[in-house]
Amino acid sequence: RQVAAKSAPKKVMANALRELNQELVPTGEQYSVIYADPPWDHLSESDTAYPLMSTKEICEMRTEEMAEEDAVLFIWTTAGRLFDALEVIEAWGFEFKTSMVWDKEQAGTGVYFRVQHEFLLLATRGKPPAVPNTCCPSSIHREMRTEHSVKPKAFYSMIEGMYPGLDKLELFARDAQQGWAVWGNQAKQPVEAEAPMNLVKVPAAKVVAKARKAANDGKVPVAAC
């Protein structure tokens, strides 16, 4: 009884948080670069304080309809959800190509190993433009972790340097990024009432120049772009 009494509030919280999930409804716009940080359900909502999704739910998102025929997908995953991420990549109409590692510089918790890294997988469809040699990043980025699940801002600049001038969409966004369309429960930007989802395009203003300057300053894991 004590266990049931303690578990009940967590279940109520989980149900309440999952009710915040909204469907990704294509608007007709398509993007050449998609950046996603899915809320994998390997933890519980009581631990994350945000709604989670099963692999099946993530696979069923209509992401493919929002991608150009020639497009690149960047998707975050953990070691425990590596094969799930590959399943999502295929479901979204992309083909896995390679990966890079974010070294968080400090070990966390774990069952077999104390986890200190996450994977950023890269997948493509069609024939997206090649990455300029001067903007090809290292496969390892080292930066101290901050809040739970928050990824370093450096990865935005990295992607902008790799694929300048292409329309970009971030799924499961936390904040608006200049020059990007963003969608997510936690995205902090005004949303028009008639919009079917939190999909907002932030006007671009010297995005590529900013990315190159950051790279030259050594603030992002790319060569001088």
C-alpha positions in Angstrom: 0.0 0.0 0.0 2.8 2.4 0.8 4.4 1.8 -2.6 1.1 2.3 -4.4 0.5 5.5 -2.4 3.9 6.8 -3.4 3.6 5.8 -7.0 0.2 7.3 -7.6 1.4 11.0 -7.7 4.1 10.1 -10.2 1.6 8.4 -12.5 -0.7 11.4 -12.3 2.2 13.7 -13.1 3.2 11.5 -16.1 -0.3 11.5 -17.5 -0.6 15.3 -17.0 2.7 15.9 -18.7 2.0 13.6 -21.7 -1.3 15.5 -22.3 0.9 18.4 -23.2 2.2 16.5 -26.2 0.9 17.9 -29.4 0.9 16.4 -32.9 3.5 17.6 -35.4 1.2 18.8 -38.2 2.9 19.6 -41.5 2.2 23.2 -42.7 3.4 22.8 -46.2 6.8 24.2 -45.5 9.8 21.8 -46.0 13.3 22.0 -44.7 16.7 20.9 -45.8 18.1 20.5 -42.3 16.2 18.9 -39.4 17.7 18.9 -35.9 15.9 16.7 -33.3 16.3 15.9 -29.6 13.5 13.4 -28.9 12.2 12.9 -25.4 13.1 9.2 -25.2 11.1 7.4 -22.5 14.1 5.6 -20.8 13.4 7.7 -17.8 10.1 8.8 -16.2 8.4 12.2 -16.3 8.9 12.5 -12.6 12.6 12.6 -13.3 12.5 14.8 -16.3 9.6 17.2 -15.6 8.7 17.2 -19.3 6.5 14.8 -21.3 8.2 11.7 -22.9 7.4 9.7 -26.0 7.8 6.1 -26.9 9.9 5.1 -29.8 6.7 4.1 -31.7 5.2 7.6 -31.1 8.4 9.3 -32.3 8.5 7.1 -35.4 4.9 8.0 -36.2 5.6 11.7 -36.3 5.1 13.2 -39.8 8.7 14.4 -40.0 9.2 13.0 -43.5 6.6 15.3 -44.9 8.5 18.3 -43.6 11.8 17.3 -45.1 13.0 18.4 -48.6 13.8 15.6 -51.0 17.5 16.4 -50.4 17.9 16.8 -46.7 20.0 16.2 -43.6 18.8 15.0 -40.2 20.7 15.5 -36.9 19.2 13.5 -34.1 20.3 13.1 -30.5 20.2 9.8 -28.7 21.8 8.0 -25.7 23.7 4.7 -25.7 20.6 2.9 -24.4 18.4 4.3 -27.2 20.9 4.0 -30.1 19.0 1.3 -32.0 15.7 3.1 -31.3 17.2 6.2 -33.0 18.2 4.2 -36.0 14.6 2.9 -36.2 13.3 6.5 -36.1 15.8 7.6 -38.8 14.4 4.9 -41.1 10.8 5.7 -40.2 11.4 9.4 -41.0 12.7 8.6 -44.5 16.4 9.0 -43.9 19.5 6.8 -44.1 22.1 6.8 -41.3 25.5 8.0 -42.3 27.7 8.8 -39.3 27.8 10.0 -35.7 29.6 12.3 -33.4 29.9 12.3 -29.6 29.3 15.0 -27.0 31.7 14.4 -24.1 30.1 16.0 -21.1 33.5 16.0 -19.2 31.8 14.7 -16.1 30.4 11.2 -15.5 26.8 10.9 -14.5 24.9 7.8 -13.3 24.5 4.5 -15.0 23.8 0.8 -14.5 26.9 -0.7 -16.2 29.0 2.5 -16.9 28.6 6.0 -15.5 27.5 7.8 -18.6 29.5 10.8 -19.8 28.4 11.1 -23.4 25.6 11.3 -25.9 25.5 10.6 -29.6 24.5 13.0 -32.3 23.6 10.9 -35.4 23.7 12.3 -38.9 21.4 10.9 -41.6 20.5 12.0 -45.1 17.9 11.6 -47.8 18.5 12.4 -51.5 21.6 14.4 -52.3 22.1 17.2 -49.8 25.1 19.5 -50.5 28.5 18.4 -49.3 29.9 19.9 -46.1 32.7 22.4 -46.9 36.1 20.9 -46.0 36.9 23.9 -43.8 33.7 23.4 -41.8 33.9 19.7 -41.2 33.8 19.3 -37.4 35.6 16.8 -35.2 33.6 13.7 -34.2 34.1 14.6 -30.6 32.9 17.8 -28.9 33.9 18.4 -25.2 31.8 20.7 -23.1 30.6 20.5 -19.6 27.0 19.5 -19.1 24.6 22.0 -17.6 20.8 21.3 -17.0 19.3 17.9 -17.7 19.0 17.2 -21.4 20.1 20.7 -22.4 22.5 20.5 -25.4 25.4 23.0 -25.9 24.6 26.0 -28.1 27.7 25.2 -30.0 25.9 22.6 -32.0 23.7 25.2 -33.7 26.7 27.1 -34.9 28.3 23.8 -36.0 25.2 22.9 -38.1 25.0 26.4 -39.6 28.7 26.2 -40.6 28.2 22.8 -42.2 25.0 23.7 -44.1 24.9 27.5 -44.6 22.0 29.0 -46.4 19.6 26.0 -46.0 16.2 26.2 -44.2 16.5 24.6 -40.8 13.9 23.1 -38.5 14.4 22.1 -34.9 12.1 19.6 -33.3 11.6 19.4 -29.6 13.1 22.9 -29.3 13.6 24.7 -26.0 14.3 28.2 -27.4 13.9 30.1 -30.6 17.1 30.2 -32.7 17.7 33.0 -35.2 17.1 31.8 -38.7 15.5 28.5 -37.6 11.9 27.2 -37.5 11.3 25.6 -34.1 8.6 23.2 -32.7 8.2 22.0 -29.2 6.3 22.2 -25.9 9.2 24.1 -24.3 10.0 26.4 -27.2 10.0 29.9 -25.7 8.5 32.2 -28.4 5.2 33.7 -29.2 2.8 31.4 -31.2 0.0 32.7 -33.3 -3.4 31.4 -32.1 -4.3 29.9 -35.5 -1.1 28.0 -35.8 -1.6 24.2 -35.6 1.6 23.7 -33.6 4.5 25.6 -32.1 6.2 26.1 -35.5 7.7 29.6 -35.8 10.4 30.8 -38.2 12.8 33.2 -36.6 14.1 35.8 -39.1 17.7 35.2 -40.2 20.2 37.9 -39.6 23.8 37.3 -40.4 23.4 33.7 -39.2 26.2 32.3 -41.4 28.6 35.2 -40.5 27.9 34.6 -36.8 28.6 30.9 -37.2 31.9 31.6 -38.9 33.0 34.2 -36.3 32.2 31.7 -33.5 34.2 29.0 -35.3 37.2 31.4 -35.7 36.9 32.3 -32.0 37.2 28.6 -31.1 33.8 28.5 -29.5 32.4 25.7 -31.7 33.8 22.4 -32.8 34.4 23.3 -36.4 37.3 24.6 -38.4 37.3 28.2 -39.6 34.3 28.4 -42.0 
